[in-house]
Amino acid sequence: MTPTPQVHTAVLPGGGVAVMDIRRGRGRWRHFNATAAALWLTLADGVPLDRALDDLAARFETLGGAPKVVRADLDALADQLAATGLLTARTAPPLTVADSAVRPPLPAETPLSSADRRAALLGMCAALVLLRCTPIRTTIGIARLLGRAPRRAATPDEADLLHHAVRRAARLWPGRAACLEESLAVHIAAALRGRRVTWVLGARTAPAAAHAWVEADGSVIGQDPVGRVWPYTPALKV
């Protein structure tokens, strides 16, 4: 059995990357500039550290960098990666990113079936328990199991309704249900309705931020392109 990856990477516009480390607790995002990203992506391709440093040093020197300064900076960067434990973590290859249509949330007055409302309420309860009581890697593992069950892929219209139902259910929660809780709840609610959606965790740059959402048939569900400053780049899809 292939070991489960512990680190996932979103390749961002402009040459940077965002790295999601799920080894502990609720996980941690780290944003790398273009230089750090170049080293990280080279290592993620399986290139040994010493060779990666030599190759990158040679590349930057051809761009006019002073050899001693370039190598010293790269060595310091490698030391920083080693200090975080990222150099020895199991790293998933970056995802291939395709353009996706972004579907806005449904109007507040959209009617819902009783089955969607029940699934949304149970999905929200389950998401809150999982995200507050288990490490993120365990939550992701459970979400993967749900996704492997033989269920029909939800259409974007069906996913829109489940997302709308989850937002209504979240009003009953006295705390704040953020994007992570909301998107996981939709993923679980879809499973309860015999459907399948894709749970996505990703990031953006300028400004640096992380986000979670769901997709159905290549469409991003329930997001406002203006308010969210879309697009975000996926690091992990479940």
Phi, psi and omega per residue, in radians:
M1 nan 2.335 3.124
T2 -1.236 2.242 3.127
P3 -1.030 2.520 -3.139
T4 -1.239 2.289 3.112
P5 -1.067 2.570 3.117
Q6 -1.860 -0.275 -3.071
V7 -2.362 2.370 -3.130
H8 -2.234 2.578 -2.990
T9 -2.178 2.331 2.976
A10 -1.876 2.113 3.114
V11 -1.517 2.031 -2.979
L12 -1.700 2.688 3.041
P13 -1.027 2.507 3.137
G14 1.635 -0.038 3.060
G15 1.731 -0.126 3.109
G16 -1.485 3.042 3.028
V17 -2.400 2.731 2.958
A18 -2.066 2.265 -3.050
V19 -1.975 2.172 3.135
M20 -1.803 1.995 -3.119
D21 -1.779 1.999 -3.074
I22 -1.875 0.372 -3.074
R23 -1.265 -0.481 -3.049
R24 -2.344 2.535 2.976
G25 0.880 -2.324 -3.132
R26 -1.510 0.129 3.120
G27 1.506 2.988 -3.124
R28 -2.596 2.398 3.042
W29 -1.730 2.443 3.002
R30 -2.241 2.320 3.130
H31 -1.832 2.236 -3.109
F32 -1.932 2.449 3.034
N33 -1.310 -3.127 -3.008
A34 -1.074 -0.649 -3.141
T35 -1.176 -0.851 3.113
A36 -1.111 -0.632 3.130
A37 -1.117 -0.686 3.139
A38 -1.061 -0.742 3.101
L39 -1.181 -0.788 -3.087
W40 -1.072 -0.794 -3.101
L41 -1.194 -0.583 3.073
T42 -1.125 -0.766 3.106
L43 -1.156 -0.661 3.135
A44 -1.125 -0.423 3.080
D45 -1.370 -0.018 3.097
G46 1.635 0.149 3.117
V47 -1.320 2.276 3.104
P48 -1.015 2.648 -3.037
L49 -1.005 -0.857 -3.090
D50 -1.048 -0.744 3.134
R51 -1.189 -0.681 3.125
A52 -1.076 -0.745 3.125
L53 -1.125 -0.743 3.126
D54 -1.101 -0.794 -3.101
D55 -1.111 -0.767 -3.117
L56 -1.213 -0.667 3.094
A57 -1.049 -0.768 3.122
A58 -1.115 -0.681 -3.136
R59 -1.121 -0.820 -3.105
F60 -1.202 -0.542 3.110
E61 -1.167 -0.622 3.100
T62 -1.179 -0.339 3.097
L63 -1.569 0.058 3.054
G64 1.888 0.072 3.130
G65 -1.290 2.524 3.083
A66 -1.236 2.201 -3.012
P67 -0.920 -0.811 -3.097
K68 -1.176 -0.685 -3.132
V69 -1.193 -0.757 -3.141
V70 -1.054 -0.830 -3.097
R71 -1.163 -0.681 3.118
A72 -1.101 -0.724 3.131
D73 -1.147 -0.728 3.140
L74 -1.180 -0.681 3.100
D75 -1.106 -0.716 3.109
A76 -1.119 -0.678 3.109
L77 -1.129 -0.742 3.104
A78 -1.082 -0.678 3.105
D79 -1.105 -0.682 3.122
Q80 -1.141 -0.726 3.094
L81 -1.115 -0.702 3.126
A82 -1.128 -0.654 -3.113
A83 -1.134 -0.513 3.119
T84 -1.453 -0.179 -3.086
G85 1.442 0.077 -3.079
L86 -1.219 -0.472 -3.102
L87 -1.188 -0.395 -3.126
T88 -1.887 -0.017 -3.136
A89 -1.340 2.666 3.068
R90 -1.336 2.057 -2.995
T91 -1.932 2.250 3.062
A92 -1.389 2.549 3.065
P93 -1.142 2.553 3.099
P94 -1.014 2.554 -3.141
L95 -1.300 2.614 2.957
T96 -1.409 2.143 -3.008
V97 -1.731 2.243 3.080
A98 -1.983 2.673 3.081
D99 -1.130 2.406 -3.124
S100 -2.243 2.498 3.010
A101 -1.279 2.444 -3.138
V102 -1.866 2.058 -3.102
R103 -1.744 2.180 -3.118
P104 -1.252 2.851 3.090
P105 -1.052 2.654 3.093
L106 -1.241 2.718 3.075
P107 -1.041 2.630 -3.066
A108 -1.020 -0.538 -3.063
E109 -1.498 0.070 -3.120
T110 -1.051 2.194 3.139
P111 -1.254 2.652 -3.118
L112 -2.245 2.565 3.053
S113 -1.322 2.729 3.107
S114 -1.111 -0.576 3.134
A115 -1.153 -0.724 3.102
D116 -1.156 -0.679 3.136
R117 -1.130 -0.749 3.122
R118 -1.119 -0.805 -3.131
A119 -1.079 -0.686 3.141
A120 -1.146 -0.733 3.139
L121 -1.124 -0.786 3.103
L122 -1.151 -0.679 3.125
G123 -1.113 -0.716 3.121
M124 -1.150 -0.756 3.114
C125 -1.056 -0.790 -3.129
A126 -1.135 -0.722 -3.138
A127 -1.106 -0.747 3.140
L128 -1.101 -0.741 3.132
V129 -1.130 -0.833 -3.102
L130 -1.064 -0.825 -3.037
L131 -1.290 -0.373 3.132
R132 -1.721 -0.313 -3.021
C133 -2.048 -0.156 -3.128
T134 -2.298 2.695 3.040
P135 -1.088 2.690 -3.102
I136 -1.059 -0.567 -3.133
R137 -1.145 -0.584 3.087
T138 -1.214 -0.757 3.098
T139 -1.026 -0.772 3.130
I140 -1.108 -0.698 3.113
G141 -1.077 -0.742 3.109
I142 -1.154 -0.718 3.096
A143 -1.079 -0.638 3.090
R144 -1.107 -0.726 3.124
L145 -1.071 -0.725 3.101
L146 -1.093 -0.679 -3.113
G147 -1.236 -0.391 -3.121
R148 -1.459 -0.248 -3.138
A149 -1.138 2.595 -3.091
P150 -1.314 1.409 3.122
R151 -2.061 2.725 3.126
R152 -1.331 2.451 3.086
A153 -1.136 2.314 3.116
A154 -1.228 2.506 2.992
T155 -1.335 2.806 3.066
P156 -0.989 -0.651 3.123
D157 -1.121 -0.733 3.104
E158 -1.141 -0.720 3.125
A159 -1.152 -0.653 3.072
D160 -0.991 -0.799 -3.102
L161 -1.159 -0.704 3.116
L162 -1.164 -0.687 3.091
H163 -1.091 -0.744 3.113
H164 -1.106 -0.720 3.132
A165 -1.131 -0.676 3.118
V166 -1.141 -0.717 3.116
R167 -1.095 -0.643 3.078
R168 -1.175 -0.741 3.129
A169 -1.105 -0.590 -3.107
A170 -1.134 -0.374 3.120
R171 -1.141 -0.398 -3.133
L172 -1.364 -0.275 -3.118
W173 -1.457 2.203 -3.091
P174 -1.209 -0.389 3.098
G175 -1.590 -2.915 -3.123
R176 -1.710 2.158 3.034
A177 -1.641 1.808 -3.090
A178 -1.448 -3.047 -3.050
C179 -1.065 -0.588 -3.120
L180 -1.154 -0.832 3.110
E181 -1.110 -0.794 -3.086
E182 -1.078 -0.847 -3.075
S183 -1.185 -0.698 3.098
L184 -1.134 -0.676 3.109
A185 -1.061 -0.694 3.093
V186 -1.128 -0.727 3.107
H187 -1.015 -0.788 -3.131
I188 -1.246 -0.749 3.134
A189 -1.049 -0.699 3.101
A190 -1.068 -0.733 3.116
A191 -1.087 -0.707 3.128
L192 -1.138 -0.471 3.120
R193 -1.601 0.144 3.137
G194 1.303 0.448 -3.129
R195 -2.126 3.013 3.141
R196 -2.397 2.214 2.985
V197 -2.136 2.943 3.133
T198 -1.790 2.178 3.081
W199 -1.578 2.246 -3.016
V200 -2.207 2.347 3.004
L201 -2.074 2.262 -3.068
G202 -2.656 -2.969 -3.048
A203 -2.636 2.976 3.049
R204 -2.471 3.026 3.069
T205 -2.160 2.890 3.051
A206 0.898 1.213 -0.029
P207 -1.503 2.761 3.140
A208 -1.177 2.292 -3.138
A209 -2.815 2.764 3.056
A210 -2.024 2.770 -3.077
H211 -2.724 2.809 3.046
A212 -2.367 2.515 -3.106
W213 -2.750 3.131 3.060
V214 -2.141 2.703 3.095
E215 -2.255 2.647 3.067
A216 -2.492 2.156 3.119
D217 0.903 0.763 3.075
G218 1.382 0.065 3.131
S219 -1.872 2.395 3.021
V220 -1.396 2.246 -2.969
I221 -1.744 2.313 2.925
G222 1.153 0.664 -3.116
Q223 -2.161 2.535 3.099
D224 -1.693 1.939 -3.088
P225 -1.017 -0.527 -3.130
V226 -1.371 -0.884 -3.083
G227 -1.157 -0.561 -3.116
R228 -1.584 -0.054 -3.073
V229 0.875 0.951 -3.136
W230 -1.181 2.638 0.244
P231 -1.738 2.685 2.886
Y232 -1.700 2.711 3.127
T233 -1.873 2.222 -3.137
P234 -1.165 2.478 2.967
A235 -1.917 -0.578 -3.086
L236 -2.498 2.307 3.027
K237 -2.138 2.285 3.134
V238 -2.036 nan nan
